[in-house]
Amino acid sequence: VRACAGPRLGASMMEGLDDGPDFLSEEDRGLKAINVDLQSDAALQVDISDALSERDKVKFTVHTKSSLPNFKQNEFSVVRQHEEFIWLHDSFVENEDYAGYIIPPAPPRPDFDASREKLQKLGEGEGSMTKEEFTKMKQELEAEYLAIFKKTVAMHEVFLCRVAAHPILRKDLNFHVFLEYNQDLSVRGKNKKEKLEDFFKNMVKSADGVIVSGVKDVDDFFEHERTFLLEYHNRVKDASAKSDKMTRSHKSAADDYNRIGSSLYALGTQDSTDICKFFLKVSELFDKTRKIEARVSADEDLKLSDLLKYYLRESQAAKDLLYRRSRSLVDYENANKALDKARAKNKDVLQAETSQQLCCQKFEKISESAKQELIDFKTRRVAAFRKNLVELAELELKHAKGNLQLLQNCLAVLNGDT
Amino acid sequence: MAAEREPPPLGDGKPTDFEELEDGEDLFTSTVSTLESSPSSPEPASLPAEDVTANSNGPKPAEVVLEDDREDLFAEATEEVSLDSPEREPVLSSEPSPAVTPVTPTALIAPRIESKSMSAPVIFDRSREEIEEEANGDIFDIEIGVSDPEKVGDGMNAYMAYRVTTKTSLSMFSKSEFSVKRRFSDFLGLHSKLASKYLHVGYIVPPAPEKSIVGMTKVKVGKEDSSSTEFVEKRRAALERYLQRTVKHPTLLQDPDLRQFLESSELPRAVNTQALSGAGILRMVTKAADAVNKMTIKMNESDAWFEEKQQQFENLDQQLRKLHASVEALVCHRKELSANTAAFAKSAAMLGNSEDHTALSRALSQLAEVEEKIDQLHQEQAFADFYMFSELLSDYIRLIAAVKGVFDHRMKCWQKWEDAQITLLKKRETEAKMMVANKPDKIQQAKNEIREEIEEWEAKVQQGERDFEQISKTIRKEVGRFEKERVKDFKTVIIKYLESLVQTQQQLIKYWEAFLPEAKAIA
């Protein structure tokens, strides 16, 4: 799986973008690592090679390299939007044949609203701050925008990579159309009626879920998985929310450093005593340390918050799988009962037998693939956590050491002067 | 300036000594004037003469005796006088001899005063020398600590008593280490006394910490929560800084009220410091009146230095306020971060518990522990953010208000002088009119009266001019000292603050280094 070549932002955003390749590669490494078992597979490689952010939508360039005979060419690209990803995901979910698999969770909708609002507010408030402050804040907000942008690109890419790595899903026809058809797929977003239907479906599902989960599973493996997943999902949800809050506080504190640096700079340039040099040096320190603190916050966001968010969605997908299996079990049991009744009355027995056999097959098929899916899920999860926690610790260390160096250098200069 | 001069040599009767004195031996002149002036009578003027004669046989031996008993003599004298009339305004003059005047025959006294004046500065310089030397060497050999806050009493009459410990090698104190118990209103009382004596003649008297009715009520009511302990700690630290700043001021250090505050085991209750007392309300009204007056005084500034400095302080004030706001925001966010980190730590521990892969489960628990430690770190850093950085800034914002106050006093002084000149002019005009009018008998009395009045006002004009010059001189010196202190203060505190940041990073490194192998051990 290739790294992102470099997402493009709309022209107005490009000025003053701060961070270079270093930032990009770390992030890419991190996001890819959410699903570690995506081994390079010559048969089918998918990535998002480019992206363009326009007023209200993002256009992703989906790039495919494949040696499979299904495709007309070996290498090609198409442009897709978020709605088309959702269409693809939903088509998997609605496909009965895939009932026994964990469907890779859909990427979240790109949300630049908050960031855009901030940039707009900044533009309006331009008159009330000094030129340096304005430039600084603009850079900050643009970096934020860029970070959100890169994240959304990565989320969409991870989804495609998961599908491409899955032995069954990668053969899906819709998937191939998605990858290859170079016209607009014309998938309109769901209209109100369809959204309402979805809503009811989900309600029924969760109500069902309650009923179905009341039934104790004969199979120990699935019983354990169910208990585990229910609890795990809730705790991941909580951890994800708290991690988010923590990273955001961290960012606020980093932003304060920015303002402190500006104030110290103003003091340094206006003071009449020999303390000006001192203030200017400390101002510089705050500017630099702020950059590091912002990176710490961003890395924590990536390695921790994003990891937890992703596994929140995956554990939900795993829960959905269990639900589907339980449903099919209930259907199987009902078919058994119907067969017994038919035999007792000696009426429509053949029909009942066929029906029962179908249900049985369906249930066994789902159970078998579900078992494997859940084992794979665990392997993926453990590997992803390991990689991210290791990288988190390494990055924290790197930044702390960087900070320490900065501070010690500054202190040496200040102490030398006085 | 004073700090850099050597003390005048002993026994040298040359005029040069007087010049040096005139240049503003602040310490000397202020104490001498407390000796020499008193609203009541000519007596104080003879007081020094009395003491001299009492302890000696004549002028010559007086000198000698003075040297031997110097500290005691003057210490006694100043204490006596200050106890007599604590609220009196000291009249400063640049010439010691004239200050002794109106009543005693100058000719007789002058030589003795001369010699006394000569030796006296030496006396004061002795202890002042110590202070000045140390001030130059950046180490003041007096250390004040405020500690052990203790609640005394119950209910709404309860108060916090603080232990004030002084460690010093200065000879003006009777011991080298001693401590007393003081309450908050005692500190306010001290400041009030110092302010009334020194502020209006141009000394920058460090402001006392602010009152807080809400904060104190919580403590009185007995709420033992973290916000009231924080409040007490904040106050304790502020009181300590207040005293340390006050003793750093060479003139204030000599003040007997300050010494009494530091040394005496019993201190008369300062009742006029309560916020809602009669005196408190009077203060508020006076402040408001002053503010209005300030706006209406149109001073002809002949000295650009003052205008420049005022502008500079105005700018500095604005900048400091802005910086202070940012630092306060940082403190707030750091506290938030600490709370959120703690919440995350708990959540991660729960997640670790439900994780069914053993190695991952253990790593998650370790992560939770690390985050818990980091939360502690954030809390400590927030403390440092506040107590070092934020409080430094708020102290200086209040100090600058005191500086501005001193500039305002100078304006008022000028106004007084100006008013005296105007009145004198009017009186002279009246006299002139009288001269022209042709009513011999009755008018003689009126002429005498007006003559007297004119003389009175001439003296007042002279005094006004002298006062104005003195306050201007004092302010220049004070501002110089203040700026030096400010630079030192900021540098010291900010460096300390940066060192706290260094410590935090070092701890972070330790924690993450310990965690890394745990994460790698996930298999």
HADDOCK unambig.tbl for C-alpha pairs under 7 A between the chains (distance, minus, plus):
assign (segid A and resid 231 and name CA) (segid B and resid 354 and name CA) 6.73 0.50 0.50
assign (segid A and resid 232 and name CA) (segid B and resid 351 and name CA) 6.80 0.50 0.50
assign (segid A and resid 232 and name CA) (segid B and resid 354 and name CA) 5.81 0.50 0.50
assign (segid A and resid 232 and name CA) (segid B and resid 355 and name CA) 6.81 0.50 0.50
assign (segid A and resid 235 and name CA) (segid B and resid 350 and name CA) 6.70 0.50 0.50
assign (segid A and resid 235 and name CA) (segid B and resid 351 and name CA) 5.39 0.50 0.50
assign (segid A and resid 236 and name CA) (segid B and resid 351 and name CA) 6.40 0.50 0.50
assign (segid A and resid 238 and name CA) (segid B and resid 347 and name CA) 6.52 0.50 0.50
assign (segid A and resid 239 and name CA) (segid B and resid 344 and name CA) 6.26 0.50 0.50
assign (segid A and resid 239 and name CA) (segid B and resid 347 and name CA) 5.09 0.50 0.50
assign (segid A and resid 239 and name CA) (segid B and resid 348 and name CA) 5.94 0.50 0.50
assign (segid A and resid 242 and name CA) (segid B and resid 340 and name CA) 6.76 0.50 0.50
assign (segid A and resid 242 and name CA) (segid B and resid 343 and name CA) 6.51 0.50 0.50
assign (segid A and resid 242 and name CA) (segid B and resid 344 and name CA) 5.02 0.50 0.50
assign (segid A and resid 243 and name CA) (segid B and resid 344 and name CA) 5.79 0.50 0.50
assign (segid A and resid 245 and name CA) (segid B and resid 340 and name CA) 6.33 0.50 0.50
assign (segid A and resid 246 and name CA) (segid B and resid 337 and name CA) 5.93 0.50 0.50
assign (segid A and resid 246 and name CA) (segid B and resid 340 and name CA) 4.99 0.50 0.50
assign (segid A and resid 246 and name CA) (segid B and resid 341 and name CA) 5.64 0.50 0.50
assign (segid A and resid 249 and name CA) (segid B and resid 333 and name CA) 6.20 0.50 0.50
assign (segid A and resid 249 and name CA) (segid B and resid 336 and name CA) 6.43 0.50 0.50
assign (segid A and resid 249 and name CA) (segid B and resid 337 and name CA) 4.97 0.50 0.50
assign (segid A and resid 250 and name CA) (segid B and resid 337 and name CA) 6.10 0.50 0.50
assign (segid A and resid 252 and name CA) (segid B and resid 333 and name CA) 6.39 0.50 0.50
assign (segid A and resid 253 and name CA) (segid B and resid 330 and name CA) 5.62 0.50 0.50
assign (segid A and resid 253 and name CA) (segid B and resid 333 and name CA) 5.46 0.50 0.50
assign (segid A and resid 253 and name CA) (segid B and resid 334 and name CA) 6.20 0.50 0.50
assign (segid A and resid 256 and name CA) (segid B and resid 326 and name CA) 6.21 0.50 0.50
assign (segid A and resid 256 and name CA) (segid B and resid 329 and name CA) 6.73 0.50 0.50
assign (segid A and resid 256 and name CA) (segid B and resid 330 and name CA) 5.51 0.50 0.50
assign (segid A and resid 259 and name CA) (segid B and resid 326 and name CA) 6.22 0.50 0.50
assign (segid A and resid 260 and name CA) (segid B and resid 323 and name CA) 6.03 0.50 0.50
assign (segid A and resid 260 and name CA) (segid B and resid 326 and name CA) 5.76 0.50 0.50
assign (segid A and resid 260 and name CA) (segid B and resid 327 and name CA) 6.69 0.50 0.50
assign (segid A and resid 263 and name CA) (segid B and resid 319 and name CA) 6.83 0.50 0.50
assign (segid A and resid 263 and name CA) (segid B and resid 322 and name CA) 6.75 0.50 0.50
assign (segid A and resid 263 and name CA) (segid B and resid 323 and name CA) 5.35 0.50 0.50
assign (segid A and resid 267 and name CA) (segid B and resid 319 and name CA) 6.23 0.50 0.50
assign (segid A and resid 275 and name CA) (segid B and resid 487 and name CA) 5.94 0.50 0.50
assign (segid A and resid 382 and name CA) (segid B and resid 360 and name CA) 6.55 0.50 0.50
assign (segid A and resid 386 and name CA) (segid B and resid 519 and name CA) 6.07 0.50 0.50
assign (segid A and resid 386 and name CA) (segid B and resid 520 and name CA) 6.76 0.50 0.50
assign (segid A and resid 386 and name CA) (segid B and resid 522 and name CA) 6.02 0.50 0.50
assign (segid A and resid 389 and name CA) (segid B and resid 519 and name CA) 5.92 0.50 0.50
assign (segid A and resid 390 and name CA) (segid B and resid 516 and name CA) 6.11 0.50 0.50
assign (segid A and resid 390 and name CA) (segid B and resid 519 and name CA) 5.35 0.50 0.50
assign (segid A and resid 390 and name CA) (segid B and resid 520 and name CA) 6.08 0.50 0.50
assign (segid A and resid 393 and name CA) (segid B and resid 512 and name CA) 5.70 0.50 0.50
assign (segid A and resid 393 and name CA) (segid B and resid 516 and name CA) 5.65 0.50 0.50
assign (segid A and resid 396 and name CA) (segid B and resid 512 and name CA) 6.97 0.50 0.50
assign (segid A and resid 397 and name CA) (segid B and resid 509 and name CA) 5.64 0.50 0.50
assign (segid A and resid 397 and name CA) (segid B and resid 512 and name CA) 6.24 0.50 0.50
assign (segid A and resid 400 and name CA) (segid B and resid 505 and name CA) 5.48 0.50 0.50
assign (segid A and resid 400 and name CA) (segid B and resid 508 and name CA) 6.66 0.50 0.50
assign (segid A and resid 400 and name CA) (segid B and resid 509 and name CA) 6.07 0.50 0.50
assign (segid A and resid 401 and name CA) (segid B and resid 509 and name CA) 7.00 0.50 0.50
assign (segid A and resid 403 and name CA) (segid B and resid 505 and name CA) 6.96 0.50 0.50
assign (segid A and resid 404 and name CA) (segid B and resid 502 and name CA) 5.84 0.50 0.50
assign (segid A and resid 404 and name CA) (segid B and resid 505 and name CA) 5.85 0.50 0.50
assign (segid A and resid 407 and name CA) (segid B and resid 498 and name CA) 6.94 0.50 0.50
assign (segid A and resid 407 and name CA) (segid B and resid 502 and name CA) 6.29 0.50 0.50
assign (segid A and resid 411 and name CA) (segid B and resid 495 and name CA) 6.93 0.50 0.50
